[in-house]
Structures are given as structure tokens and as C-alpha cells.
Amino acid sequence: MATNTQKPKGPASYFPSIEKNYGQPIEHWMKVLKKAGPLKHMELVSLLKAEHGIGHGHANALVAAFLSGEKKAPAR
């Protein structure tokens, strides 16, 4: 029996926790990253941590998703 309730993998697996902990949808964070300009991965991670108080793991997941083009939160 197949189900459509597959758990997201990779960076997207962090999205529900990020939205809950920081009170903004993933799309908000993607806009923040886009506005930051052409920075390297760790520069973007540092920006999220320093300017928005996001933890390292969550910042890393957001940047990885952003740089890979995975811009939408997974369907729930």
C-alpha cells in the first residue's frame, strides 16, 4: 500500500522546525538570502546566524536549499 506522506529529506527536513522556531515561512528566509547578494555558502550561513539569530544547523539547511534551488517548503 503506497502512501503520499513521505518525509522530506535533506535540507527540507528542517523546514517545519525552522518555521516553528523562527516564526517565518521558508519563503521569507529565501528572500532574505536572495537579497544578501552573491555570497558564498558559509558567508550566507554567518549572515543568518549573526543578523537573524538562526542556529548553525538551521542556517546551513536554509542556505543549502537556497543554493540548490529548493525554494518552497515541502507539502504537509
N, C-alpha and C positions, 0 to 999 in steps of 0.2 A: 504494500500500500504506500503510494507516494504522497508526500505532504509538501505544501508550499511554504512551510515555516522553517526554512533553512536559516541557520545563524550566519550573520555576516562574518567574513574572515578578513584578516589583515587589519589595516588602519580603521576600516569601517566598524570593526567590532568594538571600538572605543567610543563611537559616536553617541550612543544613548547615555553613557556615563558623562561624557563631555557636556552634552546638553543639560543634563540634570545638575552637574556640579557648577557650571558657569552661567546658567540661565539664558543662554543664547542658542539659537538653532545653528546647525553646521554651516548653513549658507552665510550667516553673519561672519563666521571665522574665515570662510573662503574669501569674502570681500575684504576683510582685514589683510589677509595675506596678499591678495591681488594689489591692493592699494600700497603695500610696502615696497613694491617695485622688484626689480630683478636681483634678488639676494640669493645667496647660497642656502642650502638646507639648514645648516646649523645657525646661520645668521637669522633665518626666519624663526627657528625654534627659540633662540635667545630673545628675539623681539616679543614673541608671545609670552614668554616667561617674565621678562622684565616689565613690559608695559601693560600686561593683562593678568598677571598672577596665575598663569596656567602652569600646572605641573609639567615636568620634563616629558613623561610618557605621553600625556595627552597632547602636548605641543608637538612632539615628534610625530604622533599619529596624524594630527591635522596637516602638518607640513608634507608628510609622505603622501597623504591623499590628495592634497593640493597639487603637488608636483607631478603626480601620476594622472591627474585629470579626473579623479574620482570626487566630483564636487557635490553630490547630493547625498543626503542621509539615506540609509537603507530603508526599504519599506518595512513597516512593522505589522 
